[in-house]
């Protein structure tokens, strides 16, 4: 495990100190471990749906709604009292922040530089963001991460294979395209596309669009010559609490960094430094698994996306750098009552809301075409990365996430997806070609919720088929197998994905 996890491993912890310190865990018994291994084993029977498969999130699953609110429901198994906390957290998630000074002291502190005025403005209806549709559309649910290569002594020595980076000296770690009155924004995101025609074995032609990104109208001078830019669209929010509750041991057990089994798949965990716990932890959230907990991910988004300080990231100027003196010297929203622009209680409520956004039940699990598509998904080897199921920890203080059989279709590991999808910007242990396997649950409801069908980290794919055809690197063989499928089998595969 040394090469997978930490430079120095604990003799008491077989997972190199990467347990789950943020969870109040009840250890599994040997008998439970055996039951879990049996229920999560890959099936080879595609004549009928798997037992419990329809309930993607176990008892937390909710009925699949037919409108845009399908991703905005609370976990199906939370109490009436917890539903109140969920709705208060939803109010904070939707809150429009305003600039300081303001008479609405509970909502001031926006920016001065920001990407959106609320969490909901990026995660629209708790769903997937999108790139700008045209020159008149803004990039409110998409932004550019930025950094420069760091010297070797900037690496975190407690984490092996950590790739040192530093914030871009002028623009920090994230580019903000909005600013409050009296300030200037950092840039405008420009995207151009070149189309490539791919011809499948049955003669079907599919057009893939290759994006080129430019940080235009730079407000604070040129970028560093070595600046590395990574486009990101906001991911969907459902099921996060259940992913957080998957035992780290189960995720690490799927890692095969040296491809010892020879299947061409080399999943690696991203190990990141947790600001919340002041220690290395397994990364789970974000497109490169760069954040270890929902709380930390949420607090980082408040700081970077909205410019709101919190107990974890207390800088009142948000993501402003020392070079941006007007931003640093501005009036901010922290005060003696709250201490930071959003206080600990507010962060707890937003985290609870994010943890309990429910996964809708699957549709058509027994449909013959869906079952055929499931067989294609499994036999092609897609499950090598998109692990179908896990069982979550027993959690004394989180009953909604406790001991649930879930079907997220992700291993939460990093995989090299090839040069075509590379952003060439590392993040912790993730290289410029590696991405975390995204969960597939709910993917078939994307158009219903978000009013688009754009996929991948930057929304370049306009359909599920395009998303598959962008796969390369470790997934090249699976991508090529889809190209060679018959028309009927490929349609069945898409039908299976749309049922998730």
ZASE-183561 format. One record per residue (C-alpha): residue number from 1; residue in three letters; x, y, z; chain. Coordinates in Angstrom, 3 decimals. Layout:
BEGIN
NUM,ALA,X,Y,Z,A
...
This chain:
BEGIN
1,UNK,0.000,0.000,0.000,A
2,UNK,2.959,2.374,0.382,A
3,UNK,2.917,3.471,-3.259,A
4,UNK,-0.854,3.780,-3.217,A
5,UNK,-1.312,5.801,-0.082,A
6,UNK,1.258,7.496,2.130,A
7,UNK,5.001,7.716,2.346,A
8,UNK,4.850,6.417,5.901,A
9,UNK,2.119,3.984,6.841,A
10,UNK,0.793,3.286,10.285,A
11,UNK,1.444,-0.154,11.755,A
12,UNK,-2.086,-0.029,13.216,A
13,UNK,-3.889,1.039,10.057,A
14,UNK,-3.475,-1.235,7.000,A
15,UNK,-4.688,1.615,4.797,A
16,UNK,-1.847,3.969,5.635,A
17,UNK,-3.853,6.241,7.918,A
18,UNK,-6.501,6.805,5.247,A
19,UNK,-9.431,5.441,7.229,A
20,UNK,-12.564,7.545,7.604,A
21,UNK,-11.818,10.001,10.454,A
22,UNK,-14.785,12.180,9.477,A
23,UNK,-17.306,9.386,10.068,A
24,UNK,-18.590,7.841,13.308,A
25,UNK,-18.162,4.278,12.094,A
26,UNK,-19.339,0.991,13.579,A
27,UNK,-16.824,-1.696,12.492,A
28,UNK,-18.096,-4.500,10.291,A
29,UNK,-18.205,-8.047,11.523,A
30,UNK,-16.679,-10.915,9.567,A
31,UNK,-20.161,-12.194,8.816,A
32,UNK,-21.212,-8.787,7.431,A
33,UNK,-18.089,-8.597,5.269,A
34,UNK,-18.991,-11.927,3.689,A
35,UNK,-22.566,-10.831,2.985,A
36,UNK,-21.332,-7.581,1.461,A
37,UNK,-18.868,-9.388,-0.818,A
38,UNK,-21.673,-11.616,-2.065,A
39,UNK,-24.208,-8.855,-2.702,A
40,UNK,-21.716,-6.580,-4.518,A
41,UNK,-20.151,-9.294,-6.695,A
42,UNK,-20.490,-8.695,-10.430,A
43,UNK,-23.368,-10.594,-11.964,A
44,UNK,-23.183,-12.809,-15.054,A
45,UNK,-26.949,-13.238,-15.333,A
46,UNK,-28.577,-10.720,-17.647,A
47,UNK,-31.929,-12.440,-18.058,A
48,UNK,-33.485,-10.399,-15.245,A
49,UNK,-32.642,-7.352,-13.162,A
50,UNK,-30.435,-7.772,-10.115,A
51,UNK,-32.121,-7.921,-6.726,A
52,UNK,-32.374,-4.407,-5.187,A
53,UNK,-30.970,-2.842,-8.394,A
54,UNK,-33.891,-0.488,-8.883,A
55,UNK,-33.108,1.282,-5.596,A
56,UNK,-29.855,2.972,-6.626,A
57,UNK,-29.393,4.532,-3.184,A
58,UNK,-30.855,1.797,-1.014,A
59,UNK,-33.457,3.043,1.437,A
60,UNK,-32.430,6.633,0.625,A
61,UNK,-33.754,6.240,-2.947,A
62,UNK,-36.746,8.352,-3.983,A
63,UNK,-39.329,7.982,-6.718,A
64,UNK,-38.103,9.303,-10.065,A
65,UNK,-40.011,12.503,-10.725,A
66,UNK,-40.908,13.505,-14.264,A
67,UNK,-39.975,17.187,-13.976,A
68,UNK,-36.848,19.260,-13.351,A
69,UNK,-37.040,18.676,-9.569,A
70,UNK,-35.877,15.069,-9.895,A
71,UNK,-32.491,15.824,-8.261,A
72,UNK,-33.813,18.167,-5.545,A
73,UNK,-35.533,15.726,-3.185,A
74,UNK,-34.336,14.781,0.325,A
75,UNK,-33.128,11.258,1.066,A
76,UNK,-36.083,8.925,1.154,A
77,UNK,-35.260,7.700,4.662,A
78,UNK,-34.627,10.901,6.637,A
79,UNK,-36.865,11.886,9.532,A
80,UNK,-39.403,14.708,9.563,A
81,UNK,-37.084,16.718,11.799,A
82,UNK,-34.148,16.212,9.426,A
83,UNK,-36.302,17.340,6.512,A
84,UNK,-36.491,20.751,8.227,A
85,UNK,-32.680,20.982,8.333,A
86,UNK,-32.620,19.885,4.680,A
87,UNK,-34.944,22.724,3.676,A
88,UNK,-33.017,25.328,5.670,A
89,UNK,-29.824,24.077,4.024,A
90,UNK,-31.566,24.339,0.657,A
91,UNK,-32.353,27.968,1.448,A
92,UNK,-28.667,28.664,2.065,A
93,UNK,-27.711,26.748,-1.086,A
94,UNK,-30.077,28.937,-3.097,A
95,UNK,-29.304,32.207,-1.291,A
96,UNK,-28.226,35.119,-3.486,A
97,UNK,-25.289,36.804,-1.762,A
98,UNK,-24.828,40.576,-2.051,A
99,UNK,-21.777,42.803,-1.865,A
100,UNK,-20.660,44.635,1.271,A
101,UNK,-21.641,46.931,2.867,A
102,UNK,-25.300,45.920,2.823,A
103,UNK,-28.307,46.284,5.090,A
104,UNK,-28.879,42.537,4.732,A
105,UNK,-26.031,41.529,7.017,A
106,UNK,-26.889,37.831,6.823,A
107,UNK,-26.288,37.825,3.060,A
108,UNK,-23.448,40.254,2.460,A
109,UNK,-19.876,39.389,1.593,A
110,UNK,-20.147,38.487,-2.084,A
111,UNK,-16.822,38.514,-3.922,A
112,UNK,-15.383,40.992,-4.617,A
113,UNK,-14.483,38.513,-7.397,A
114,UNK,-16.820,35.586,-8.030,A
115,UNK,-18.227,33.091,-10.522,A
116,UNK,-21.795,32.984,-9.216,A
117,UNK,-23.952,34.616,-6.534,A
118,UNK,-25.251,31.324,-5.151,A
119,UNK,-24.482,27.609,-5.146,A
120,UNK,-27.672,26.993,-7.119,A
121,UNK,-26.546,29.314,-9.932,A
122,UNK,-23.834,26.757,-10.853,A
123,UNK,-25.574,23.551,-9.785,A
124,UNK,-28.824,24.481,-11.513,A
125,UNK,-31.675,22.406,-10.036,A
126,UNK,-28.870,20.448,-8.303,A
127,UNK,-27.898,19.116,-11.709,A
128,UNK,-25.082,19.409,-14.211,A
129,UNK,-23.633,22.696,-15.462,A
130,UNK,-22.939,23.493,-19.097,A
131,UNK,-20.498,25.440,-21.262,A
132,UNK,-21.729,28.656,-22.870,A
133,UNK,-24.208,27.890,-25.652,A
134,UNK,-23.252,30.891,-27.794,A
135,UNK,-21.460,34.228,-27.679,A
136,UNK,-24.339,35.810,-25.759,A
137,UNK,-24.438,33.086,-23.086,A
138,UNK,-22.255,33.446,-19.972,A
139,UNK,-20.158,30.725,-18.349,A
140,UNK,-21.916,30.883,-14.989,A
141,UNK,-21.811,27.108,-14.411,A
142,UNK,-18.300,26.706,-15.828,A
143,UNK,-14.905,28.156,-14.929,A
144,UNK,-11.168,27.653,-15.329,A
145,UNK,-8.924,26.256,-12.635,A
146,UNK,-5.395,27.622,-12.867,A
147,UNK,-2.004,26.871,-11.331,A
148,UNK,1.681,26.789,-12.174,A
149,UNK,4.194,23.965,-11.638,A
150,UNK,5.714,24.024,-8.181,A
151,UNK,9.258,23.202,-7.059,A
152,UNK,9.894,19.787,-5.560,A
153,UNK,10.114,21.244,-2.068,A
154,UNK,6.513,22.475,-2.440,A
155,UNK,5.226,18.889,-2.486,A
156,UNK,3.481,17.465,0.558,A
157,UNK,6.069,15.046,1.899,A
158,UNK,3.510,12.929,3.763,A
159,UNK,1.938,11.916,0.432,A
160,UNK,3.895,9.851,-2.067,A
161,UNK,3.746,10.870,-5.727,A
162,UNK,2.253,14.252,-4.816,A
163,UNK,2.681,16.635,-7.754,A
164,UNK,3.668,20.076,-6.539,A
165,UNK,1.769,23.052,-7.953,A
166,UNK,1.429,26.667,-6.874,A
167,UNK,-1.341,29.220,-7.390,A
168,UNK,-0.891,31.410,-10.443,A
169,UNK,0.799,34.496,-8.905,A
170,UNK,-1.841,36.996,-10.040,A
171,UNK,-5.005,34.951,-10.493,A
172,UNK,-4.751,32.316,-7.746,A
173,UNK,-6.218,28.855,-8.284,A
174,UNK,-9.492,29.759,-9.988,A
175,UNK,-10.485,32.362,-12.564,A
176,UNK,-13.488,34.525,-11.628,A
177,UNK,-15.431,36.133,-14.465,A
178,UNK,-17.620,38.437,-12.343,A
179,UNK,-16.871,41.257,-9.909,A
180,UNK,-18.963,43.444,-7.613,A
181,UNK,-19.544,47.087,-8.458,A
182,UNK,-16.348,49.120,-8.483,A
183,UNK,-14.124,46.113,-9.207,A
184,UNK,-13.021,44.451,-12.424,A
185,UNK,-13.417,40.764,-13.192,A
186,UNK,-10.450,38.546,-13.928,A
187,UNK,-11.342,37.347,-17.410,A
188,UNK,-13.915,36.186,-19.940,A
189,UNK,-14.059,32.531,-20.963,A
190,UNK,-13.952,32.058,-24.738,A
191,UNK,-14.445,28.625,-26.316,A
192,UNK,-14.116,27.603,-29.937,A
193,UNK,-14.818,24.139,-31.319,A
194,UNK,-13.455,22.091,-34.206,A
195,UNK,-15.623,19.191,-35.353,A
196,UNK,-14.275,15.684,-36.051,A
197,UNK,-16.372,13.006,-37.750,A
198,UNK,-16.080,9.479,-36.334,A
199,UNK,-17.501,6.645,-38.438,A
200,UNK,-18.733,3.616,-36.487,A
201,UNK,-18.614,0.043,-37.767,A
202,UNK,-22.252,0.125,-38.891,A
203,UNK,-21.646,3.302,-40.909,A
204,UNK,-23.132,5.708,-38.362,A
205,UNK,-21.316,9.042,-38.326,A
206,UNK,-20.830,10.860,-35.025,A
207,UNK,-19.382,14.360,-34.751,A
208,UNK,-17.074,15.113,-31.821,A
209,UNK,-16.293,18.732,-30.996,A
210,UNK,-12.728,19.549,-29.923,A
211,UNK,-12.710,22.619,-27.662,A
212,UNK,-10.079,25.330,-27.422,A
213,UNK,-10.215,27.566,-24.352,A
214,UNK,-8.985,31.115,-23.949,A
215,UNK,-8.889,33.308,-20.882,A
216,UNK,-9.730,36.538,-22.701,A
217,UNK,-9.898,40.173,-21.496,A
218,UNK,-7.549,39.525,-18.585,A
219,UNK,-8.242,42.157,-15.959,A
220,UNK,-4.957,42.011,-14.047,A
221,UNK,-2.361,41.511,-16.734,A
222,UNK,-0.994,38.430,-18.478,A
223,UNK,-0.986,34.969,-17.013,A
224,UNK,2.282,33.383,-15.892,A
225,UNK,4.018,31.765,-18.910,A
226,UNK,3.704,28.335,-17.250,A
227,UNK,0.039,28.741,-16.277,A
228,UNK,-1.994,25.538,-16.562,A
229,UNK,-5.724,26.005,-17.221,A
230,UNK,-8.395,23.377,-16.619,A
231,UNK,-12.028,23.906,-17.682,A
232,UNK,-14.676,22.575,-15.293,A
233,UNK,-18.463,22.419,-15.425,A
234,UNK,-20.423,21.991,-12.210,A
235,UNK,-21.275,18.308,-11.577,A
236,UNK,-24.647,16.997,-10.403,A
237,UNK,-25.188,16.898,-6.628,A
238,UNK,-27.150,13.709,-5.948,A
239,UNK,-25.888,10.881,-3.729,A
240,UNK,-22.863,12.708,-2.299,A
241,UNK,-23.498,11.600,1.274,A
242,UNK,-23.591,7.966,0.226,A
243,UNK,-20.310,8.284,-1.687,A
244,UNK,-18.772,9.872,1.402,A
245,UNK,-20.005,6.891,3.458,A
246,UNK,-18.338,4.231,1.301,A
247,UNK,-15.465,2.763,3.367,A
248,UNK,-12.066,4.009,2.248,A
249,UNK,-10.863,0.412,2.492,A
250,UNK,-13.372,-0.683,-0.148,A
251,UNK,-12.269,2.060,-2.539,A
252,UNK,-8.572,1.365,-1.991,A
253,UNK,-9.170,-2.351,-2.499,A
254,UNK,-10.076,-1.572,-6.119,A
255,UNK,-6.826,0.275,-6.804,A
256,UNK,-4.360,-1.395,-9.156,A
257,UNK,-1.755,1.280,-9.934,A
258,UNK,0.704,-1.186,-11.470,A
259,UNK,-1.978,-3.121,-13.412,A
260,UNK,-0.941,-6.381,-11.795,A
261,UNK,-4.004,-8.165,-13.151,A
262,UNK,-3.061,-7.166,-16.706,A
263,UNK,-6.484,-5.825,-17.716,A
264,UNK,-5.104,-2.449,-18.820,A
265,UNK,-6.934,-0.615,-16.020,A
266,UNK,-4.740,1.088,-13.412,A
267,UNK,-7.044,2.881,-10.997,A
268,UNK,-5.233,5.020,-8.427,A
269,UNK,-6.598,6.822,-5.373,A
270,UNK,-6.034,10.528,-5.120,A
271,UNK,-4.601,11.327,-1.705,A
272,UNK,-5.092,14.959,-0.701,A
273,UNK,-4.312,17.133,2.296,A
274,UNK,-7.457,17.811,4.301,A
275,UNK,-7.750,21.349,5.649,A
276,UNK,-10.630,20.150,7.812,A
277,UNK,-8.682,17.338,9.518,A
278,UNK,-5.088,18.535,8.988,A
279,UNK,-3.941,15.205,7.589,A
280,UNK,-3.779,13.247,4.336,A
281,UNK,-7.103,11.720,3.314,A
282,UNK,-8.610,9.859,0.407,A
283,UNK,-9.971,12.284,-2.183,A
284,UNK,-13.538,11.533,-3.239,A
285,UNK,-15.144,14.683,-4.632,A
286,UNK,-14.425,16.898,-7.599,A
287,UNK,-13.526,15.933,-11.135,A
288,UNK,-10.058,14.798,-10.059,A
289,UNK,-11.090,13.633,-6.563,A
290,UNK,-9.333,16.660,-5.114,A
291,UNK,-11.495,17.049,-2.012,A
292,UNK,-11.933,14.514,0.821,A
293,UNK,-15.273,15.512,2.384,A
294,UNK,-18.515,17.251,1.471,A
295,UNK,-17.861,19.931,4.104,A
296,UNK,-14.445,20.773,2.671,A
297,UNK,-15.688,20.698,-0.922,A
298,UNK,-18.572,23.015,-0.007,A
299,UNK,-16.400,25.467,1.919,A
300,UNK,-13.873,25.602,-0.926,A
301,UNK,-16.694,26.351,-3.383,A
302,UNK,-17.988,29.169,-1.177,A
303,UNK,-14.491,30.688,-1.168,A
304,UNK,-13.614,30.171,-4.826,A
305,UNK,-16.986,30.444,-6.563,A
306,UNK,-18.746,33.101,-4.483,A
307,UNK,-15.988,34.783,-2.457,A
308,UNK,-17.592,33.835,0.860,A
309,UNK,-15.397,33.106,3.887,A
310,UNK,-16.093,30.204,6.247,A
311,UNK,-14.436,28.652,9.303,A
312,UNK,-12.408,26.331,7.033,A
313,UNK,-11.402,29.075,4.575,A
314,UNK,-11.594,32.299,6.627,A
315,UNK,-9.947,34.696,4.141,A
316,UNK,-12.508,37.488,3.787,A
317,UNK,-11.327,38.325,0.268,A
318,UNK,-12.132,34.832,-0.963,A
319,UNK,-9.855,33.797,-3.825,A
320,UNK,-8.315,37.244,-4.326,A
321,UNK,-4.516,37.158,-4.409,A
322,UNK,-2.029,39.487,-2.784,A
323,UNK,-1.469,41.062,-6.220,A
324,UNK,-5.134,42.143,-6.311,A
325,UNK,-4.834,44.911,-3.728,A
326,UNK,-8.198,46.574,-4.404,A
327,UNK,-9.930,43.271,-3.728,A
328,UNK,-7.938,42.707,-0.547,A
329,UNK,-8.701,46.208,0.734,A
330,UNK,-12.433,46.097,0.004,A
331,UNK,-15.153,46.045,2.663,A
332,UNK,-16.074,42.438,3.410,A
333,UNK,-18.994,40.732,5.116,A
334,UNK,-17.309,39.109,8.095,A
335,UNK,-18.418,40.617,11.394,A
336,UNK,-18.213,40.109,15.138,A
337,UNK,-21.454,38.110,15.309,A
338,UNK,-20.705,35.511,12.624,A
339,UNK,-16.932,35.753,12.503,A
340,UNK,-16.962,34.700,8.858,A
341,UNK,-19.368,35.460,6.028,A
342,UNK,-20.985,32.061,6.484,A
343,UNK,-20.624,30.635,9.978,A
344,UNK,-20.169,27.068,11.228,A
345,UNK,-23.902,26.512,11.663,A
346,UNK,-24.567,27.657,8.109,A
347,UNK,-21.858,25.369,6.749,A
348,UNK,-23.314,22.432,8.694,A
349,UNK,-26.730,23.064,7.134,A
350,UNK,-25.380,23.378,3.588,A
351,UNK,-23.358,20.207,4.118,A
352,UNK,-26.427,18.372,5.420,A
353,UNK,-28.392,19.489,2.384,A
354,UNK,-25.648,18.391,-0.005,A
355,UNK,-25.253,15.090,1.830,A
356,UNK,-28.941,14.272,1.529,A
357,UNK,-29.852,15.148,-2.056,A
358,UNK,-31.523,11.919,-3.059,A
359,UNK,-30.821,9.597,-5.966,A
360,UNK,-33.951,8.796,-8.025,A
361,UNK,-34.972,5.193,-8.579,A
362,UNK,-33.982,3.587,-11.847,A
363,UNK,-36.483,3.189,-14.653,A
364,UNK,-37.067,0.166,-16.836,A
365,UNK,-34.632,-2.160,-15.084,A
366,UNK,-36.469,-5.242,-16.389,A
367,UNK,-36.881,-3.970,-19.956,A
368,UNK,-35.286,-6.498,-22.368,A
369,UNK,-33.339,-3.794,-24.216,A
370,UNK,-32.008,-2.369,-20.931,A
371,UNK,-30.961,-5.851,-19.819,A
372,UNK,-29.159,-6.376,-23.135,A
373,UNK,-27.460,-3.006,-22.680,A
374,UNK,-26.425,-4.003,-19.168,A
375,UNK,-24.820,-7.136,-20.630,A
376,UNK,-22.947,-4.961,-23.136,A
377,UNK,-21.774,-2.649,-20.331,A
378,UNK,-20.495,-5.540,-18.223,A
379,UNK,-19.034,-7.711,-21.003,A
380,UNK,-17.230,-4.785,-22.627,A
381,UNK,-15.404,-4.139,-19.361,A
382,UNK,-16.966,-0.800,-18.409,A
383,UNK,-17.367,-2.120,-14.850,A
384,UNK,-13.564,-2.117,-14.491,A
385,UNK,-13.874,1.594,-13.669,A
386,UNK,-17.601,2.100,-13.196,A
387,UNK,-17.925,-0.266,-10.223,A
388,UNK,-21.646,-0.996,-9.962,A
389,UNK,-22.233,-1.266,-6.217,A
390,UNK,-20.926,-0.720,-2.697,A
391,UNK,-22.291,-1.066,0.819,A
392,UNK,-21.796,2.004,2.994,A
393,UNK,-20.454,2.108,6.551,A
394,UNK,-22.688,1.605,9.551,A
395,UNK,-22.916,5.184,10.837,A
396,UNK,-24.272,5.946,14.298,A
397,UNK,-25.033,9.601,13.575,A
398,UNK,-26.029,9.426,9.876,A
399,UNK,-28.909,6.948,9.628,A
400,UNK,-29.830,8.000,6.084,A
401,UNK,-26.418,6.881,4.798,A
402,UNK,-25.907,3.955,7.181,A
403,UNK,-25.390,0.422,5.797,A
404,UNK,-27.015,0.977,2.412,A
405,UNK,-26.490,-1.097,-0.727,A
406,UNK,-25.912,1.547,-3.393,A
407,UNK,-25.387,1.456,-7.168,A
408,UNK,-23.346,4.551,-8.148,A
409,UNK,-21.304,2.964,-10.978,A
410,UNK,-17.997,4.526,-9.950,A
411,UNK,-14.830,3.292,-8.259,A
412,UNK,-13.927,6.871,-7.166,A
413,UNK,-10.392,6.243,-8.417,A
414,UNK,-8.240,8.132,-10.907,A
415,UNK,-7.791,6.785,-14.428,A
416,UNK,-5.645,7.956,-17.335,A
417,UNK,-8.193,8.861,-20.007,A
418,UNK,-5.680,9.633,-22.741,A
419,UNK,-4.381,12.768,-24.403,A
420,UNK,-7.664,13.814,-26.022,A
421,UNK,-9.351,14.416,-22.652,A
422,UNK,-6.237,15.668,-20.863,A
423,UNK,-6.286,19.085,-19.224,A
424,UNK,-2.517,18.814,-18.559,A
425,UNK,-2.996,20.236,-15.065,A
426,UNK,-2.179,18.010,-12.072,A
427,UNK,-4.128,18.093,-8.814,A
428,UNK,-2.578,16.467,-5.728,A
429,UNK,-1.599,13.008,-7.055,A
430,UNK,-3.730,13.232,-10.202,A
431,UNK,-1.747,13.798,-13.374,A
432,UNK,-2.830,16.005,-16.250,A
433,UNK,-4.380,12.983,-17.996,A
434,UNK,-6.171,11.460,-15.015,A
435,UNK,-9.789,11.949,-13.967,A
436,UNK,-11.931,10.425,-11.243,A
437,UNK,-14.504,7.949,-12.555,A
438,UNK,-17.766,9.931,-12.410,A
439,UNK,-20.834,8.299,-10.821,A
440,UNK,-23.401,7.329,-13.443,A
441,UNK,-26.511,7.223,-11.241,A
442,UNK,-29.081,9.722,-12.469,A
443,UNK,-27.269,10.288,-15.769,A
444,UNK,-30.359,9.376,-17.781,A
445,UNK,-32.277,12.267,-16.193,A
446,UNK,-29.737,14.933,-17.155,A
447,UNK,-31.773,16.480,-19.975,A
448,UNK,-34.946,16.442,-17.863,A
449,UNK,-33.246,18.232,-14.953,A
450,UNK,-30.687,20.451,-16.670,A
451,UNK,-32.341,20.991,-20.072,A
452,UNK,-29.243,19.769,-21.904,A
453,UNK,-27.340,16.556,-22.551,A
454,UNK,-23.753,17.763,-22.185,A
455,UNK,-21.275,15.434,-20.481,A
456,UNK,-17.627,15.063,-19.429,A
457,UNK,-15.610,17.495,-17.324,A
458,UNK,-16.098,20.402,-19.715,A
459,UNK,-19.420,19.539,-21.352,A
460,UNK,-17.852,18.904,-24.769,A
461,UNK,-19.885,15.715,-25.315,A
462,UNK,-23.439,16.452,-26.499,A
463,UNK,-24.751,12.941,-25.931,A
464,UNK,-23.918,9.784,-24.014,A
465,UNK,-22.544,8.227,-27.198,A
466,UNK,-20.199,11.172,-27.747,A
467,UNK,-19.040,10.863,-24.126,A
468,UNK,-18.171,7.202,-24.678,A
469,UNK,-16.306,8.001,-27.910,A
470,UNK,-14.103,10.506,-26.071,A
471,UNK,-12.779,7.718,-23.827,A
472,UNK,-9.122,6.902,-24.381,A
473,UNK,-6.105,5.797,-22.387,A
474,UNK,-7.139,3.033,-20.011,A
475,UNK,-10.618,2.986,-21.592,A
476,UNK,-9.463,2.798,-25.215,A
477,UNK,-10.385,-0.877,-25.596,A
478,UNK,-13.875,-0.261,-24.226,A
479,UNK,-14.341,2.728,-26.511,A
480,UNK,-13.211,0.706,-29.530,A
481,UNK,-15.606,-2.098,-28.591,A
482,UNK,-18.500,0.363,-28.702,A
483,UNK,-17.366,1.546,-32.138,A
484,UNK,-17.513,-2.074,-33.355,A
485,UNK,-20.933,-2.877,-31.839,A
486,UNK,-23.961,-3.621,-33.935,A
487,UNK,-26.545,-0.889,-34.161,A
488,UNK,-28.891,-2.855,-31.885,A
489,UNK,-26.282,-3.544,-29.205,A
490,UNK,-25.117,0.065,-29.147,A
491,UNK,-28.709,1.289,-28.809,A
492,UNK,-29.182,-1.182,-25.963,A
493,UNK,-26.057,0.122,-24.212,A
494,UNK,-27.378,3.680,-24.407,A
495,UNK,-30.777,2.509,-23.153,A
496,UNK,-29.057,0.937,-20.134,A
497,UNK,-27.166,4.163,-19.383,A
498,UNK,-30.380,6.165,-19.705,A
499,UNK,-32.029,3.856,-17.180,A
500,UNK,-29.470,4.728,-14.488,A
